[in-house]
């Protein structure tokens, strides 16, 4: 019983640490959205400056991303085939924007079954 308690505490600490580790390595959270039963989501970036990489972090549940589209401030877009499950409290791999780009936001589709009827916060980090 005690082992389960400590395992739960360790998992909670790790979940809280993922975005903190991202910030320590030069990553800035530029937007936040939600994954839910609809299977699609969007978020707007609040930071206006050019970035070369993004990373997607989730809190509150596992999210299996199918398609991610990054909207750029110049009206263009970068379509990504992430096709990966990002576990609760974890982040995706680093994703190149193919040069320094100003991010306006992100649209994504995901498998709602991975949330088990719940929701998860999706955070977009950039550097």
CNS distance restraints for C-alpha pairs under 8 A (distance, minus, plus):
assign (resid   1 and name CA) (resid   5 and name CA) 6.45 0.50 0.50
assign (resid   2 and name CA) (resid   6 and name CA) 6.31 0.50 0.50
assign (resid   3 and name CA) (resid   7 and name CA) 5.98 0.50 0.50
assign (resid   4 and name CA) (resid   8 and name CA) 6.07 0.50 0.50
assign (resid   5 and name CA) (resid   9 and name CA) 6.36 0.50 0.50
assign (resid   6 and name CA) (resid  10 and name CA) 6.13 0.50 0.50
assign (resid   7 and name CA) (resid  11 and name CA) 6.15 0.50 0.50
assign (resid   8 and name CA) (resid  12 and name CA) 6.18 0.50 0.50
assign (resid   9 and name CA) (resid  13 and name CA) 6.17 0.50 0.50
assign (resid  10 and name CA) (resid  14 and name CA) 6.16 0.50 0.50
assign (resid  11 and name CA) (resid  15 and name CA) 6.14 0.50 0.50
assign (resid  12 and name CA) (resid  16 and name CA) 6.31 0.50 0.50
assign (resid  13 and name CA) (resid  17 and name CA) 6.09 0.50 0.50
assign (resid  14 and name CA) (resid  18 and name CA) 6.39 0.50 0.50
assign (resid  14 and name CA) (resid  89 and name CA) 6.75 0.50 0.50
assign (resid  15 and name CA) (resid  59 and name CA) 7.18 0.50 0.50
assign (resid  15 and name CA) (resid  88 and name CA) 6.65 0.50 0.50
assign (resid  15 and name CA) (resid  89 and name CA) 3.65 0.50 0.50
assign (resid  15 and name CA) (resid  90 and name CA) 6.56 0.50 0.50
assign (resid  16 and name CA) (resid  20 and name CA) 7.17 0.50 0.50
assign (resid  16 and name CA) (resid  89 and name CA) 6.42 0.50 0.50
assign (resid  17 and name CA) (resid  21 and name CA) 5.95 0.50 0.50
assign (resid  17 and name CA) (resid  89 and name CA) 7.65 0.50 0.50
assign (resid  18 and name CA) (resid  22 and name CA) 6.37 0.50 0.50
assign (resid  18 and name CA) (resid  57 and name CA) 7.76 0.50 0.50
assign (resid  18 and name CA) (resid  89 and name CA) 5.94 0.50 0.50
assign (resid  18 and name CA) (resid  90 and name CA) 5.61 0.50 0.50
assign (resid  18 and name CA) (resid  91 and name CA) 6.90 0.50 0.50
assign (resid  19 and name CA) (resid  23 and name CA) 6.32 0.50 0.50
assign (resid  19 and name CA) (resid  57 and name CA) 7.04 0.50 0.50
assign (resid  19 and name CA) (resid  89 and name CA) 7.88 0.50 0.50
assign (resid  19 and name CA) (resid  90 and name CA) 7.87 0.50 0.50
assign (resid  19 and name CA) (resid  91 and name CA) 7.83 0.50 0.50
assign (resid  20 and name CA) (resid  24 and name CA) 6.33 0.50 0.50
assign (resid  21 and name CA) (resid  25 and name CA) 6.46 0.50 0.50
assign (resid  22 and name CA) (resid  26 and name CA) 6.86 0.50 0.50
assign (resid  22 and name CA) (resid  27 and name CA) 5.18 0.50 0.50
assign (resid  22 and name CA) (resid  28 and name CA) 7.55 0.50 0.50
assign (resid  22 and name CA) (resid 125 and name CA) 7.72 0.50 0.50
assign (resid  23 and name CA) (resid  27 and name CA) 4.60 0.50 0.50
assign (resid  23 and name CA) (resid  28 and name CA) 5.79 0.50 0.50
assign (resid  23 and name CA) (resid  29 and name CA) 7.65 0.50 0.50
assign (resid  26 and name CA) (resid 127 and name CA) 6.23 0.50 0.50
assign (resid  27 and name CA) (resid 125 and name CA) 5.84 0.50 0.50
assign (resid  27 and name CA) (resid 126 and name CA) 5.35 0.50 0.50
assign (resid  27 and name CA) (resid 127 and name CA) 4.96 0.50 0.50
assign (resid  28 and name CA) (resid 125 and name CA) 5.23 0.50 0.50
assign (resid  28 and name CA) (resid 126 and name CA) 5.40 0.50 0.50
assign (resid  28 and name CA) (resid 127 and name CA) 6.33 0.50 0.50
assign (resid  29 and name CA) (resid 123 and name CA) 6.77 0.50 0.50
assign (resid  29 and name CA) (resid 124 and name CA) 5.72 0.50 0.50
assign (resid  29 and name CA) (resid 125 and name CA) 4.21 0.50 0.50
assign (resid  29 and name CA) (resid 126 and name CA) 6.49 0.50 0.50
assign (resid  30 and name CA) (resid  45 and name CA) 5.05 0.50 0.50
assign (resid  30 and name CA) (resid  46 and name CA) 5.39 0.50 0.50
assign (resid  30 and name CA) (resid  47 and name CA) 5.42 0.50 0.50
assign (resid  30 and name CA) (resid 123 and name CA) 7.77 0.50 0.50
assign (resid  30 and name CA) (resid 124 and name CA) 5.79 0.50 0.50
assign (resid  30 and name CA) (resid 125 and name CA) 5.64 0.50 0.50
assign (resid  30 and name CA) (resid 126 and name CA) 6.71 0.50 0.50
assign (resid  31 and name CA) (resid  43 and name CA) 6.12 0.50 0.50
assign (resid  31 and name CA) (resid  44 and name CA) 5.71 0.50 0.50
assign (resid  31 and name CA) (resid  45 and name CA) 4.56 0.50 0.50
assign (resid  31 and name CA) (resid  46 and name CA) 6.01 0.50 0.50
assign (resid  31 and name CA) (resid 105 and name CA) 7.28 0.50 0.50
assign (resid  31 and name CA) (resid 123 and name CA) 5.86 0.50 0.50
assign (resid  31 and name CA) (resid 124 and name CA) 5.13 0.50 0.50
assign (resid  31 and name CA) (resid 125 and name CA) 7.25 0.50 0.50
assign (resid  32 and name CA) (resid  43 and name CA) 5.77 0.50 0.50
assign (resid  32 and name CA) (resid  44 and name CA) 7.28 0.50 0.50
assign (resid  32 and name CA) (resid  45 and name CA) 7.83 0.50 0.50
assign (resid  32 and name CA) (resid 121 and name CA) 7.01 0.50 0.50
assign (resid  32 and name CA) (resid 122 and name CA) 5.67 0.50 0.50
assign (resid  32 and name CA) (resid 123 and name CA) 4.47 0.50 0.50
assign (resid  32 and name CA) (resid 124 and name CA) 6.18 0.50 0.50
assign (resid  33 and name CA) (resid  41 and name CA) 6.92 0.50 0.50
assign (resid  33 and name CA) (resid  42 and name CA) 6.09 0.50 0.50
assign (resid  33 and name CA) (resid  43 and name CA) 4.83 0.50 0.50
assign (resid  33 and name CA) (resid  44 and name CA) 7.93 0.50 0.50
assign (resid  33 and name CA) (resid 121 and name CA) 5.92 0.50 0.50
assign (resid  33 and name CA) (resid 122 and name CA) 5.06 0.50 0.50
assign (resid  33 and name CA) (resid 123 and name CA) 6.42 0.50 0.50
assign (resid  34 and name CA) (resid  41 and name CA) 6.21 0.50 0.50
assign (resid  34 and name CA) (resid  42 and name CA) 7.48 0.50 0.50
assign (resid  34 and name CA) (resid  43 and name CA) 7.93 0.50 0.50
assign (resid  34 and name CA) (resid 119 and name CA) 6.88 0.50 0.50
assign (resid  34 and name CA) (resid 120 and name CA) 5.75 0.50 0.50
assign (resid  34 and name CA) (resid 121 and name CA) 4.64 0.50 0.50
assign (resid  34 and name CA) (resid 122 and name CA) 5.34 0.50 0.50
assign (resid  35 and name CA) (resid  39 and name CA) 7.05 0.50 0.50
assign (resid  35 and name CA) (resid  40 and name CA) 6.75 0.50 0.50
assign (resid  35 and name CA) (resid  41 and name CA) 5.86 0.50 0.50
assign (resid  35 and name CA) (resid  63 and name CA) 7.41 0.50 0.50
assign (resid  35 and name CA) (resid 110 and name CA) 7.51 0.50 0.50
assign (resid  35 and name CA) (resid 112 and name CA) 7.79 0.50 0.50
assign (resid  35 and name CA) (resid 119 and name CA) 5.59 0.50 0.50
assign (resid  35 and name CA) (resid 120 and name CA) 5.18 0.50 0.50
assign (resid  35 and name CA) (resid 121 and name CA) 6.31 0.50 0.50
assign (resid  35 and name CA) (resid 122 and name CA) 6.54 0.50 0.50
assign (resid  36 and name CA) (resid  40 and name CA) 7.43 0.50 0.50
assign (resid  36 and name CA) (resid  41 and name CA) 7.79 0.50 0.50
assign (resid  36 and name CA) (resid 112 and name CA) 6.31 0.50 0.50
assign (resid  36 and name CA) (resid 115 and name CA) 7.23 0.50 0.50
assign (resid  36 and name CA) (resid 117 and name CA) 7.62 0.50 0.50
assign (resid  36 and name CA) (resid 118 and name CA) 6.50 0.50 0.50
assign (resid  36 and name CA) (resid 119 and name CA) 4.59 0.50 0.50
assign (resid  36 and name CA) (resid 120 and name CA) 6.70 0.50 0.50
assign (resid  37 and name CA) (resid 112 and name CA) 4.95 0.50 0.50
assign (resid  37 and name CA) (resid 113 and name CA) 7.75 0.50 0.50
assign (resid  37 and name CA) (resid 115 and name CA) 7.68 0.50 0.50
assign (resid  37 and name CA) (resid 117 and name CA) 6.42 0.50 0.50
assign (resid  37 and name CA) (resid 118 and name CA) 7.33 0.50 0.50
assign (resid  37 and name CA) (resid 119 and name CA) 7.31 0.50 0.50
assign (resid  38 and name CA) (resid 112 and name CA) 6.81 0.50 0.50
assign (resid  39 and name CA) (resid 109 and name CA) 5.55 0.50 0.50
assign (resid  39 and name CA) (resid 110 and name CA) 4.98 0.50 0.50
assign (resid  39 and name CA) (resid 111 and name CA) 5.71 0.50 0.50
assign (resid  39 and name CA) (resid 112 and name CA) 5.12 0.50 0.50
assign (resid  40 and name CA) (resid 107 and name CA) 7.54 0.50 0.50
assign (resid  40 and name CA) (resid 108 and name CA) 5.61 0.50 0.50
assign (resid  40 and name CA) (resid 109 and name CA) 4.20 0.50 0.50
assign (resid  40 and name CA) (resid 110 and name CA) 5.93 0.50 0.50
assign (resid  41 and name CA) (resid 107 and name CA) 5.84 0.50 0.50
assign (resid  41 and name CA) (resid 108 and name CA) 5.34 0.50 0.50
assign (resid  41 and name CA) (resid 109 and name CA) 6.38 0.50 0.50
assign (resid  42 and name CA) (resid 105 and name CA) 7.41 0.50 0.50
assign (resid  42 and name CA) (resid 106 and name CA) 5.61 0.50 0.50
assign (resid  42 and name CA) (resid 107 and name CA) 4.35 0.50 0.50
assign (resid  42 and name CA) (resid 108 and name CA) 6.25 0.50 0.50
assign (resid  43 and name CA) (resid 105 and name CA) 5.50 0.50 0.50
assign (resid  43 and name CA) (resid 106 and name CA) 5.41 0.50 0.50
assign (resid  43 and name CA) (resid 107 and name CA) 6.64 0.50 0.50
assign (resid  44 and name CA) (resid 104 and name CA) 6.05 0.50 0.50
assign (resid  44 and name CA) (resid 105 and name CA) 4.08 0.50 0.50
assign (resid  44 and name CA) (resid 106 and name CA) 6.51 0.50 0.50
assign (resid  45 and name CA) (resid 103 and name CA) 6.40 0.50 0.50
assign (resid  45 and name CA) (resid 104 and name CA) 5.08 0.50 0.50
assign (resid  45 and name CA) (resid 105 and name CA) 4.65 0.50 0.50
assign (resid  45 and name CA) (resid 106 and name CA) 7.73 0.50 0.50
assign (resid  46 and name CA) (resid 104 and name CA) 7.69 0.50 0.50
assign (resid  47 and name CA) (resid 103 and name CA) 7.91 0.50 0.50
assign (resid  48 and name CA) (resid 102 and name CA) 6.35 0.50 0.50
assign (resid  48 and name CA) (resid 103 and name CA) 7.27 0.50 0.50
assign (resid  48 and name CA) (resid 104 and name CA) 7.89 0.50 0.50
assign (resid  49 and name CA) (resid 101 and name CA) 7.76 0.50 0.50
assign (resid  49 and name CA) (resid 102 and name CA) 5.47 0.50 0.50
assign (resid  49 and name CA) (resid 103 and name CA) 7.75 0.50 0.50
assign (resid  50 and name CA) (resid 100 and name CA) 5.17 0.50 0.50
assign (resid  50 and name CA) (resid 101 and name CA) 4.58 0.50 0.50
assign (resid  50 and name CA) (resid 102 and name CA) 4.30 0.50 0.50
assign (resid  50 and name CA) (resid 103 and name CA) 7.22 0.50 0.50
assign (resid  51 and name CA) (resid  97 and name CA) 7.61 0.50 0.50
assign (resid  51 and name CA) (resid  99 and name CA) 7.85 0.50 0.50
assign (resid  51 and name CA) (resid 100 and name CA) 4.92 0.50 0.50
assign (resid  51 and name CA) (resid 101 and name CA) 5.26 0.50 0.50
assign (resid  51 and name CA) (resid 102 and name CA) 6.20 0.50 0.50
assign (resid  51 and name CA) (resid 103 and name CA) 7.44 0.50 0.50
assign (resid  51 and name CA) (resid 126 and name CA) 6.18 0.50 0.50
assign (resid  51 and name CA) (resid 127 and name CA) 5.18 0.50 0.50
assign (resid  52 and name CA) (resid  96 and name CA) 6.04 0.50 0.50
assign (resid  52 and name CA) (resid  97 and name CA) 5.30 0.50 0.50
assign (resid  52 and name CA) (resid  98 and name CA) 6.78 0.50 0.50
assign (resid  52 and name CA) (resid  99 and name CA) 5.48 0.50 0.50
assign (resid  52 and name CA) (resid 100 and name CA) 4.48 0.50 0.50
assign (resid  52 and name CA) (resid 101 and name CA) 6.31 0.50 0.50
assign (resid  52 and name CA) (resid 126 and name CA) 7.48 0.50 0.50
assign (resid  52 and name CA) (resid 127 and name CA) 6.12 0.50 0.50
assign (resid  53 and name CA) (resid  94 and name CA) 6.38 0.50 0.50
assign (resid  53 and name CA) (resid  95 and name CA) 5.37 0.50 0.50
assign (resid  53 and name CA) (resid  96 and name CA) 4.49 0.50 0.50
assign (resid  53 and name CA) (resid  97 and name CA) 5.43 0.50 0.50
assign (resid  53 and name CA) (resid 126 and name CA) 5.59 0.50 0.50
assign (resid  53 and name CA) (resid 127 and name CA) 5.54 0.50 0.50
assign (resid  54 and name CA) (resid  94 and name CA) 5.98 0.50 0.50
assign (resid  54 and name CA) (resid  95 and name CA) 5.22 0.50 0.50
assign (resid  54 and name CA) (resid  96 and name CA) 6.59 0.50 0.50
assign (resid  54 and name CA) (resid  97 and name CA) 7.20 0.50 0.50
assign (resid  54 and name CA) (resid 124 and name CA) 6.93 0.50 0.50
assign (resid  54 and name CA) (resid 125 and name CA) 5.51 0.50 0.50
assign (resid  54 and name CA) (resid 126 and name CA) 4.25 0.50 0.50
assign (resid  54 and name CA) (resid 127 and name CA) 6.57 0.50 0.50
assign (resid  55 and name CA) (resid  91 and name CA) 6.58 0.50 0.50
assign (resid  55 and name CA) (resid  92 and name CA) 5.65 0.50 0.50
assign (resid  55 and name CA) (resid  93 and name CA) 6.29 0.50 0.50
assign (resid  55 and name CA) (resid  94 and name CA) 5.16 0.50 0.50
assign (resid  55 and name CA) (resid  95 and name CA) 6.09 0.50 0.50
assign (resid  55 and name CA) (resid 124 and name CA) 6.07 0.50 0.50
assign (resid  55 and name CA) (resid 125 and name CA) 5.14 0.50 0.50
assign (resid  55 and name CA) (resid 126 and name CA) 6.27 0.50 0.50
assign (resid  56 and name CA) (resid  91 and name CA) 5.43 0.50 0.50
assign (resid  56 and name CA) (resid  92 and name CA) 5.24 0.50 0.50
assign (resid  56 and name CA) (resid  93 and name CA) 7.86 0.50 0.50
assign (resid  56 and name CA) (resid 122 and name CA) 6.90 0.50 0.50
assign (resid  56 and name CA) (resid 123 and name CA) 5.76 0.50 0.50
assign (resid  56 and name CA) (resid 124 and name CA) 4.86 0.50 0.50
assign (resid  56 and name CA) (resid 125 and name CA) 6.18 0.50 0.50
assign (resid  57 and name CA) (resid  86 and name CA) 7.18 0.50 0.50
assign (resid  57 and name CA) (resid  89 and name CA) 7.02 0.50 0.50
assign (resid  57 and name CA) (resid  90 and name CA) 5.67 0.50 0.50
assign (resid  57 and name CA) (resid  91 and name CA) 3.96 0.50 0.50
assign (resid  57 and name CA) (resid  92 and name CA) 6.26 0.50 0.50
assign (resid  57 and name CA) (resid 122 and name CA) 5.89 0.50 0.50
assign (resid  57 and name CA) (resid 123 and name CA) 5.09 0.50 0.50
assign (resid  57 and name CA) (resid 124 and name CA) 6.50 0.50 0.50
assign (resid  57 and name CA) (resid 125 and name CA) 7.54 0.50 0.50
assign (resid  58 and name CA) (resid  62 and name CA) 7.25 0.50 0.50
assign (resid  58 and name CA) (resid  63 and name CA) 7.25 0.50 0.50
assign (resid  58 and name CA) (resid  86 and name CA) 6.74 0.50 0.50
assign (resid  58 and name CA) (resid  87 and name CA) 7.00 0.50 0.50
assign (resid  58 and name CA) (resid  88 and name CA) 5.63 0.50 0.50
assign (resid  58 and name CA) (resid  89 and name CA) 5.67 0.50 0.50
assign (resid  58 and name CA) (resid  90 and name CA) 6.11 0.50 0.50
assign (resid  58 and name CA) (resid  91 and name CA) 6.49 0.50 0.50
assign (resid  58 and name CA) (resid 120 and name CA) 6.44 0.50 0.50
assign (resid  58 and name CA) (resid 121 and name CA) 5.52 0.50 0.50
assign (resid  58 and name CA) (resid 122 and name CA) 4.65 0.50 0.50
assign (resid  58 and name CA) (resid 123 and name CA) 6.09 0.50 0.50
assign (resid  59 and name CA) (resid  88 and name CA) 5.12 0.50 0.50
assign (resid  59 and name CA) (resid  89 and name CA) 4.96 0.50 0.50
assign (resid  59 and name CA) (resid  90 and name CA) 7.56 0.50 0.50
assign (resid  59 and name CA) (resid 120 and name CA) 5.56 0.50 0.50
assign (resid  59 and name CA) (resid 121 and name CA) 5.07 0.50 0.50
assign (resid  59 and name CA) (resid 122 and name CA) 6.70 0.50 0.50
assign (resid  60 and name CA) (resid  88 and name CA) 5.72 0.50 0.50
assign (resid  60 and name CA) (resid  89 and name CA) 7.27 0.50 0.50
assign (resid  60 and name CA) (resid 119 and name CA) 6.71 0.50 0.50
assign (resid  60 and name CA) (resid 120 and name CA) 4.50 0.50 0.50
assign (resid  60 and name CA) (resid 121 and name CA) 6.24 0.50 0.50
assign (resid  61 and name CA) (resid  87 and name CA) 6.78 0.50 0.50
assign (resid  61 and name CA) (resid  88 and name CA) 4.58 0.50 0.50
assign (resid  61 and name CA) (resid  89 and name CA) 7.84 0.50 0.50
assign (resid  61 and name CA) (resid 114 and name CA) 7.88 0.50 0.50
assign (resid  61 and name CA) (resid 115 and name CA) 5.81 0.50 0.50
assign (resid  61 and name CA) (resid 118 and name CA) 7.44 0.50 0.50
assign (resid  61 and name CA) (resid 119 and name CA) 6.71 0.50 0.50
assign (resid  61 and name CA) (resid 120 and name CA) 5.13 0.50 0.50
assign (resid  62 and name CA) (resid  85 and name CA) 6.71 0.50 0.50
assign (resid  62 and name CA) (resid  86 and name CA) 5.81 0.50 0.50
assign (resid  62 and name CA) (resid  87 and name CA) 4.31 0.50 0.50
assign (resid  62 and name CA) (resid  88 and name CA) 4.71 0.50 0.50
assign (resid  62 and name CA) (resid 114 and name CA) 5.98 0.50 0.50
assign (resid  62 and name CA) (resid 115 and name CA) 5.98 0.50 0.50
assign (resid  62 and name CA) (resid 120 and name CA) 7.44 0.50 0.50
assign (resid  63 and name CA) (resid  85 and name CA) 5.43 0.50 0.50
assign (resid  63 and name CA) (resid  86 and name CA) 5.40 0.50 0.50
assign (resid  63 and name CA) (resid  87 and name CA) 6.46 0.50 0.50
assign (resid  63 and name CA) (resid  88 and name CA) 7.55 0.50 0.50
assign (resid  63 and name CA) (resid 110 and name CA) 6.73 0.50 0.50
assign (resid  63 and name CA) (resid 111 and name CA) 7.07 0.50 0.50
assign (resid  63 and name CA) (resid 112 and name CA) 7.70 0.50 0.50
assign (resid  63 and name CA) (resid 114 and name CA) 5.77 0.50 0.50
assign (resid  63 and name CA) (resid 115 and name CA) 6.37 0.50 0.50
assign (resid  63 and name CA) (resid 120 and name CA) 7.45 0.50 0.50
assign (resid  64 and name CA) (resid  83 and name CA) 6.98 0.50 0.50
assign (resid  64 and name CA) (resid  84 and name CA) 5.57 0.50 0.50
assign (resid  64 and name CA) (resid  85 and name CA) 3.91 0.50 0.50
assign (resid  64 and name CA) (resid  86 and name CA) 6.28 0.50 0.50
assign (resid  64 and name CA) (resid 110 and name CA) 5.41 0.50 0.50
assign (resid  64 and name CA) (resid 111 and name CA) 5.43 0.50 0.50
assign (resid  64 and name CA) (resid 112 and name CA) 7.90 0.50 0.50
assign (resid  64 and name CA) (resid 114 and name CA) 6.26 0.50 0.50
assign (resid  65 and name CA) (resid  82 and name CA) 6.36 0.50 0.50
assign (resid  65 and name CA) (resid  83 and name CA) 5.30 0.50 0.50
assign (resid  65 and name CA) (resid  84 and name CA) 5.55 0.50 0.50
assign (resid  65 and name CA) (resid  85 and name CA) 6.06 0.50 0.50
assign (resid  65 and name CA) (resid  86 and name CA) 7.64 0.50 0.50
assign (resid  65 and name CA) (resid 108 and name CA) 7.15 0.50 0.50
assign (resid  65 and name CA) (resid 109 and name CA) 6.04 0.50 0.50
assign (resid  65 and name CA) (resid 110 and name CA) 4.25 0.50 0.50
assign (resid  65 and name CA) (resid 111 and name CA) 6.56 0.50 0.50
assign (resid  66 and name CA) (resid  81 and name CA) 6.68 0.50 0.50
assign (resid  66 and name CA) (resid  82 and name CA) 6.27 0.50 0.50
assign (resid  66 and name CA) (resid  83 and name CA) 4.55 0.50 0.50
assign (resid  66 and name CA) (resid  84 and name CA) 7.08 0.50 0.50
assign (resid  66 and name CA) (resid 108 and name CA) 7.43 0.50 0.50
assign (resid  66 and name CA) (resid 109 and name CA) 5.50 0.50 0.50
assign (resid  66 and name CA) (resid 110 and name CA) 5.13 0.50 0.50
assign (resid  66 and name CA) (resid 111 and name CA) 7.10 0.50 0.50
assign (resid  67 and name CA) (resid  79 and name CA) 7.60 0.50 0.50
assign (resid  67 and name CA) (resid  80 and name CA) 6.25 0.50 0.50
assign (resid  67 and name CA) (resid  81 and name CA) 5.17 0.50 0.50
assign (resid  67 and name CA) (resid  82 and name CA) 6.08 0.50 0.50
assign (resid  67 and name CA) (resid  83 and name CA) 6.58 0.50 0.50
assign (resid  67 and name CA) (resid 108 and name CA) 5.54 0.50 0.50
assign (resid  67 and name CA) (resid 109 and name CA) 5.29 0.50 0.50
assign (resid  67 and name CA) (resid 110 and name CA) 7.15 0.50 0.50
assign (resid  68 and name CA) (resid  79 and name CA) 6.06 0.50 0.50
assign (resid  68 and name CA) (resid  80 and name CA) 5.10 0.50 0.50
assign (resid  68 and name CA) (resid  81 and name CA) 6.32 0.50 0.50
assign (resid  68 and name CA) (resid  82 and name CA) 6.52 0.50 0.50
assign (resid  68 and name CA) (resid 106 and name CA) 6.99 0.50 0.50
assign (resid  68 and name CA) (resid 107 and name CA) 5.88 0.50 0.50
assign (resid  68 and name CA) (resid 108 and name CA) 4.38 0.50 0.50
assign (resid  68 and name CA) (resid 109 and name CA) 6.63 0.50 0.50
assign (resid  69 and name CA) (resid  77 and name CA) 6.69 0.50 0.50
assign (resid  69 and name CA) (resid  78 and name CA) 5.78 0.50 0.50
assign (resid  69 and name CA) (resid  79 and name CA) 4.41 0.50 0.50
assign (resid  69 and name CA) (resid  80 and name CA) 5.93 0.50 0.50
assign (resid  69 and name CA) (resid 106 and name CA) 5.58 0.50 0.50
assign (resid  69 and name CA) (resid 107 and name CA) 5.10 0.50 0.50
assign (resid  69 and name CA) (resid 108 and name CA) 6.14 0.50 0.50
assign (resid  70 and name CA) (resid  77 and name CA) 5.50 0.50 0.50
assign (resid  70 and name CA) (resid  78 and name CA) 5.09 0.50 0.50
assign (resid  70 and name CA) (resid  79 and name CA) 6.28 0.50 0.50
assign (resid  70 and name CA) (resid  80 and name CA) 7.74 0.50 0.50
assign (resid  70 and name CA) (resid 103 and name CA) 6.95 0.50 0.50
assign (resid  70 and name CA) (resid 104 and name CA) 7.59 0.50 0.50
assign (resid  70 and name CA) (resid 105 and name CA) 5.95 0.50 0.50
assign (resid  70 and name CA) (resid 106 and name CA) 4.43 0.50 0.50
assign (resid  70 and name CA) (resid 107 and name CA) 6.49 0.50 0.50
assign (resid  71 and name CA) (resid  75 and name CA) 7.09 0.50 0.50
assign (resid  71 and name CA) (resid  76 and name CA) 6.37 0.50 0.50
assign (resid  71 and name CA) (resid  77 and name CA) 4.60 0.50 0.50
assign (resid  71 and name CA) (resid  78 and name CA) 6.72 0.50 0.50
assign (resid  71 and name CA) (resid 103 and name CA) 6.05 0.50 0.50
assign (resid  71 and name CA) (resid 104 and name CA) 5.24 0.50 0.50
assign (resid  71 and name CA) (resid 105 and name CA) 5.04 0.50 0.50
assign (resid  71 and name CA) (resid 106 and name CA) 5.59 0.50 0.50
assign (resid  71 and name CA) (resid 107 and name CA) 7.59 0.50 0.50
assign (resid  72 and name CA) (resid  76 and name CA) 5.20 0.50 0.50
assign (resid  72 and name CA) (resid  77 and name CA) 5.35 0.50 0.50
assign (resid  72 and name CA) (resid  78 and name CA) 7.65 0.50 0.50
assign (resid  72 and name CA) (resid 101 and name CA) 6.94 0.50 0.50
assign (resid  72 and name CA) (resid 102 and name CA) 5.69 0.50 0.50
assign (resid  72 and name CA) (resid 103 and name CA) 4.52 0.50 0.50
assign (resid  72 and name CA) (resid 104 and name CA) 4.86 0.50 0.50
assign (resid  72 and name CA) (resid 105 and name CA) 6.97 0.50 0.50
assign (resid  73 and name CA) (resid 102 and name CA) 5.57 0.50 0.50
assign (resid  73 and name CA) (resid 103 and name CA) 5.78 0.50 0.50
assign (resid  73 and name CA) (resid 104 and name CA) 4.94 0.50 0.50
assign (resid  74 and name CA) (resid 102 and name CA) 7.59 0.50 0.50
assign (resid  78 and name CA) (resid  97 and name CA) 7.06 0.50 0.50
assign (resid  84 and name CA) (resid  92 and name CA) 7.88 0.50 0.50
assign (resid  86 and name CA) (resid  90 and name CA) 6.13 0.50 0.50
assign (resid  86 and name CA) (resid  91 and name CA) 6.04 0.50 0.50
assign (resid  86 and name CA) (resid  92 and name CA) 5.90 0.50 0.50
assign (resid  87 and name CA) (resid  91 and name CA) 7.44 0.50 0.50
assign (resid  97 and name CA) (resid 101 and name CA) 6.72 0.50 0.50
assign (resid 111 and name CA) (resid 115 and name CA) 7.88 0.50 0.50
assign (resid 112 and name CA) (resid 116 and name CA) 7.22 0.50 0.50
assign (resid 112 and name CA) (resid 117 and name CA) 7.33 0.50 0.50
assign (resid 113 and name CA) (resid 117 and name CA) 7.01 0.50 0.50
assign (resid 115 and name CA) (resid 119 and name CA) 6.21 0.50 0.50
assign (resid 115 and name CA) (resid 120 and name CA) 7.38 0.50 0.50
